[in-house]
Amino acid sequence: MYDYEILFVDDDKAILKMVENYLYREGYTVTAVDSGLKALDLLKDKRFDIVFTDFKMPQITGIELLSAIKEYRSETEVIIVTGHGTMETAIQAMKIGSYDYVQKPFKLEILKLIIDRIIEEKKIKEGNVRLKTRLKQRHRYEALVGISLPMLEIYEIIDQMKDSSPNVMIQGESGTGKQLCAKTIHQTSDRKDRPLIPVNCSSLLGRIPDKDLPERLLDAFHAADSGTLYLDEITAIPTKAQAEITRLLRHHTKRRADDRDKQIDVRIIAATNQDPFDFIEQDERTKKFYNLLNSVYIKMPALRARKEDICLLINHFLAKQRARHTHKIYNVSQAALDHLLSYNWPGNVIQLENVIERAFALGAQTLVEVDDLPKEIITFGAIARIGS
C-alpha cells in the first residue's frame, strides 16, 4: 500500500513479531531485526525511510544507532523506543536528530500515527522540492516569461498539446500576452515549420464590408493551410462569418472559385479579452462556433495577479532594450522597484514593457530611478491611500 520502507529494531523478539504483524496488516513495508549491528548492516545497502529503534540493546545502543544513521542516512527519520527512558534521554535523542520518542509499553496505534505523520510531511517536502526545481528550470517557455503558478499551469497545458493540434481559445485582458501564448503553442507543435497567420478580426471588420468578410477569412485559411490561423478579438466576427468558419473547420474544405473543394488542414487559435462563455448563449449558431474553437481553454492572468513575475519580466525587458541601444541600463533602483511592485498594471505586461522602453528612450543611465517612471505609477500609491 505504501512505498515507504520501515525498519524496526528491538532485542525483544516478541515485540518484533507483534509490531511486524501489525504494520504488515496496516499495509506498510516493514523489516524487523533484533540488534543494532544487524540494522547497520542493512542500512549500508538499503535505504529506509523510517527507523524505530530500542534505546537499550547489547553491542550498540539506540543512541549510537541514531548517530550512525544521521551521519550516513540523514534523510532517514529515527524514532527512539524505550522502557528505560528519562527526560534526559529524550532530550539527548532529540539533539542528535531523533524525530520522536516513544515510551514502552506503547499502543501499536501510536506507531501508525507517527508513521502517517512522517509520510505526510515527506510528501509535502518532496512536493515543495519538485515545485522549486520546476520553478528554477522553467522561468520561461519560448516567448512567455514567468514563474508564477498561473504561468506554470499554462506551460503545462501547452506541453500537453505538443503531440496534437486541438483548437485553442485564449482569454485575457489586453496586454496579458495572448498573441505570445499563441506563438508559443504554434512553435512547440508539429506545425512549427508551417505558417502562423495572425488576423485581427476587429481591424478587419473596420476595413472591409461585412459581405466580403467570409471571403477574406477564406483567404486567411488558404494562407494558413497545414499551419495555424490566429484569430484575435474573435468576438468581433459576425454570425455570418462564424457560420462559414464552422463549415470550414467541420468539413476541412475550402470553397474555390471553380466550385471545387480543396482539402485543407488549419488549426485555429482564437483570442479574446472578453469572457467567451458570455457569447455562447446568444444563439445556437454562435454556441456551435465557440464550442468548436474551445477545445482547449487558456486564461492569461493579469499582471496584478502574478506580481512575483515582475522582477523576472523587468530583467527580460532590460536585456531586450540593451540589445537595441548604445547606452545600457542594468537594473532598477529599490525605490523604483517598490513603485513597480505596488502598481496595479491596468495595461498588464505590455504596459510594463513600455515603462522599460520609455526609460531607455529618455536616456536613463545604469539604473531606472523613480524619476524615470511615468507619473501615474509614481503617484499610484499615494492616490490609493487617499482613496482608502
Secondary structure, 3 states (H helix, E strand, C coil): CCCCEEEEECCCHHHHHHHHHHHHHCCCEEEEECCHHHHHHHHHHCCCCEEEEECCCCCCCHHHHHHHHHHHCCCCEEEEEECCCCHHHHHHHHHHCCCEEEECCCCHHHHHHHHHHHHHHHHHHHHHHHHHHHHHHCCEECCEECCCHHHHHHHHHHHHCCCCCCCEEEECCCCCCHHHHHHHHHHCCCCCCCCEEEEEHHHHHHHCCHHHHHHHHHHHHHHCCCCEEEEECHHHCCHHHHHHHHHHHHHCEEECCCCCEEECCCEEEEEECCCCHHHHCCCHHHHHHHHHHCCEEEECCCHHHCHHHHHHHHHHHHHHHHCCCCCCEEEECHHHHHHHHHCCCCCHHHHHHHHHHHHHHCCCCEEECHHHCCHHHHCHHHHHHHHC
